[in-house]
Amino acid sequence: MSTPQIVVHRDKELMAQAAAARLITKIVDAQAARGSASVVLTGGRNGNGLLAALAAAPARDAVDWSRLDLWWGDERFLPEGDPERNVTQAREALLDAVPLDPARVHPMPAAGDRYGNDADAAAEAYAAELAAAARPEDHGPVPSFDVLLLGVGPDTHVASLFPELPGVRETERTVIGVHGAPKPPPTRVSLTLPAIRAAREVWLLAAGEDKAAAVGMALSGAGEIQAPAAGAYGSRRTLWLLDASAAASLPRELYPPASP
């Protein structure tokens, strides 16, 4: 378990730009060290804001996009192409603009396709895809992702792991079907905390006043059942990327002055 590091930016635009620059550097470094890189994407306004900032970043061409594996932390179990699906939004924000290898882009299954409306079967299939991609040096059923991105919800949920619901208590499976989520749509597919913790680095993104209470709770010692974000950490690094509004309830001694 890595101790959380907190970085606070003046506003959400600067946060997105800085996070995009940081992600480019991390991908380039991983590709230089190991030949390829793997990133787990997140949806929501902050995840999509980061992707849009990455698309606009002058340094984006430093990435060898053909040697990047992309996964998702969760997905709304909706039909392929639905505008509410995280992969649909990611394609619009970034993926369609860069020369990715389609075989290395791993969206979660859509409703109505091979698995019909069975989110649990879709989750099992994604778990199998992750297991097939794991290498012996990963020492587990999922790859050791270079960076796993997570948005933090106002209720402290991450991916589609919501407070007190069964998903956040899962300790064996790496991917689960989520039923009865309090945020629509109610049916989803999500990585579990064990899969999230396999990542080398976990970056949690939060911007806006509506996230301040969640950030404060997750970083104040709350348990992961009540505050799933508190249970999300990387094996080597856990990074909280915040804007000043989301950091408003944190004691100032936890982080340096806001970036300009």
C-alpha positions, -999 to +999 in steps of 0.1 A: +000+000+000+014+034-010+009+065+010-013+090-009+003+120-024-018+151-029-014+177-057-038+206-058-042+229-088-060+263-090-089+251-111-102+221-131-087+232-164-052+235-150-057+202-132-066+185-165-037+200-184-012+191-157-026+155-154-024+151-191+013+162-191+020+139-162+004+110-180+023+116-212+056+115-193+046+083-175+036+066-207+068+076-225+089+065-195+072+031-194+076+026-231+113+034-229+117+010-200+096-019-211+087-013-248+050-007-241+027+009-215-007+002-201-033+027-188-067+021-173-091+049-183-120+064-163-151+082-175-170+111-160-162+148-163-127+147-149-117+116-168-130+130-201-115+164-192-081+148-189-084+130-222-095+162-240-065+180-225-042+151-237-057+154-272-048+191-272-013+187-256+016+196-279+036+168-264+010+141-272+031+129-302+059+119-278+037+088-271+040+058-293+003+052-295+008+019-313+025+005-281-001+015-256-027-008-241-059+008-229-083-007-204-113+006-185-120+007-148-157+005-153-184+008-179-221+015-181-237-016-193-255-001-223-256-009-260-225-003-282-222+033-293-245+046-266-234+082-258-234+074-221-208+046-224-173+056-212-157+042-243-179+063-266-170+094-247-133+085-247-133+080-284-148+114-289-124+131-265-091+114-276-090+079-290-103+086-325-076+113-329-045+092-322-030+062-340-038+034-315-035-003-324-072-015-323-060-048-309-046-030-278-078-011-270-099-032-246-134-018-240-157-036-216-185-056-233-217-037-243-252-047-235-271-066-262-239-080-278-224-114-272-236-115-236-270-101-241-282-083-209-260-105-186-236-080-169-222-108-148-212-128-179-197-097-194-177-091-163-164-127-164-153-122-200-134-090-192-117-108-163-106-135-187-093-109-211-073-093-183-060-126-171-048-135-207-029-102-208-012-107-175+025-117-177+043-140-153+061-110-138+027-094-129+022-121-103-016-120-105-047-123-126-044-088-141-016-068-157+004-045-135-010-014-151+014+016-154-014+041-145-049+034-134-072+065-135-102+069-112-127+097-109-140+102-073-178+106-070-195+129-045-204+098-025-167+086-026-174+059-052-146+050-076-151+030-108-186+015-101-178+006-065-203+024-043-204+028-006-218-002+014-228-021-018-215-057-024-190-047-051-168-028-027-166-059-004-153-082-032-120-097-025-116-126-050-129-115-084-112-089-105-143-077-125-179-078-114-213-070-127-229-042-107-267-042-101-288-015-085-261+012-086-275+044-070-262+064-099-279+057-133-277+035-152-281+009-125-264-019-143-226-016-148-194-036-151-165-027-128-130-036-117-128-045-081-104-031-055-080-061-058-077-054-095-073-016-089-045-023-064-025-043-090-017-011-107+018+004-102+002+038-099-034+048-091-044+084-098-076+097-083-091+128-100-116+152-083-126+187-092-154+209-080-171+219-047-194+189-049-163+166-045-149+183-014-167+163+012-158+130-005-122+139-008-121+149+028-137+117+040-115+094+018-083+111+030-093+113+067-090+076+075-124+064+065-128+027+057-132+015+022-167+001+027-180+035+037-156+054+013-145+032-016-120+059-027-101+052+005-094+017-006-080+027-040-042+027-041-013+017-062+014-008-054+041+020-059+022+053-059-012+067-051-017+102-064-047+125-057-050+152-084-074+179-072-085+214-079-087+239-051-125+235-047-122+197-043-094+202-017-113+227+003-121+205+033-085+191+036-061+204+062-036+226+045-007+207+060-016+178+038-006+195+006+016+224-006+000+257-018-022+254-049-003+255-082-007+287-102 
